Amino acid sequence: MDNSLTKVKLIERTQYMMEVLSRNEAKIRQFDCVLTIGIGFREKRGVSKLGEACIYIEVKKKKDIIELEPSQVLPIIIEDIPVDIVEEIYFANLTDLYNENGMEDPKISPDQNNYRPMLSGCQITDNQSGKGTAGVFGFSEESSSDNLGFLTCKHVLPNEDYNKVYQPYDYDDSPSIAEVIFRDYELIPGSPNRAQLDIALCKLNEDIKANNQLVGENILFLLNDRTPGTYLGQSVLKYGRTTRLTLGTVRRLGSFIPDTKFHTVVSVVGLEENLYIFAEQGDSGSALLTPDGGILGINSQSYKTSPSFTYVNANDIGYIKTKIGKKLKFPISTDLIKVLIAKDIPRLSEFKRVLSTSENGQKFLTSFIKFYPEGRNLIMNNRECMVTWIRLSGPTFVMLRKEKLSTDHYKLVKKYGGHTIEELLIAMFDVFSKYGSIEFLAELKNYHDVVINAFKDSNTLEAVVIKLTR
């Protein structure tokens, strides 16, 4: 939805709707039936489609207009924004709960990996209430070098009298890895079960290290300290203990807070290709992210509006920050490719030197430097480009380049998850050609066969670079 052409319009539309909602909130709340308000895409038969953006008003039970007194009839339009009246829905926490026999739900895939250092997205538990996800790690305000801990949901670690946290779980009397130092839980005013705040802050033990690299092999970025604005139609993703990496779109912004210009709850739906599933039990505490690593919130609850359509609610990171104050700040990281390859300055300089030894190599280097930002921007902001990149294991191919010593060549992994690196390159050329600039399209056509042939039969990145000079 939010490609480069529509993103600005979506942001502007969201901001305008919030201003209208702010001006009219008091009038809306005068109706006794109103539970919560916000903005979102209109629902039809329980399914929200990316189309007509509305102010939504949540009520206990929708009634026919003939059953209402004139003073009870809600507006169908506020200023120039249409209104969508929706019924209250029961929200369920995303914690992986134990059943009455003390056993886990067999339908939920466990994550029993012992991550050291701790990584965002790994399984945590207090061994009493169930299992959830360590969402985002941070550092103390006083010291940027000492790990402070991580955020998750309070309902993952609810016992006020028990503060020990384990990863992945307590086995063979293993020691805890952290302790809960702060919990907070708030219901949305008017809603009996919808949380606008559900967080727990955990302090890591001194011998446990951590960073904000995501768990797993499909890693697109490292999380960063930028808190981006949230808007309707925004492309998002998360990495959780149960469903791992999933993609989605922001369909609602709810629990409006006057005079703050943000909402406390962000409602997300998985992409249609994901059968609308964005998160399940065990994913509580996972971070809601933008494709370039911006942290939007912490995933907490879900609810179904139809058999195949599920909303997931995340607590807004801006609101969370107002509650935790200076207890946590998020580390600033850089683009993953720079972290993995470009920070190896001697090797990168050698690649540039080799390419510069021939006219063809120098032309490729110049073109790559010029159009790399556009390609990266398409992956981060265009849904089809992002989905293609992730589904064909693009992040994994970047991650799985191997070296034993600093003097060894970068060994290429040629096939992963049923996909070859050549298939990935061809697919990315095709999708870039659909959405790139005219100038970028010309360069893609010029270098399509050159790049594919360079990777074909090459086992190291150095061999690819040499072929590009010919």
Order of alpha helices (4+ residues) and beta strands (2+ residues): alpha-beta-beta-beta-beta-beta-beta-beta-beta-beta-beta-beta-beta-beta-beta-beta-beta-beta-beta-beta-beta-alpha-alpha-alpha-alpha-alpha-beta-beta-alpha-alpha-alpha
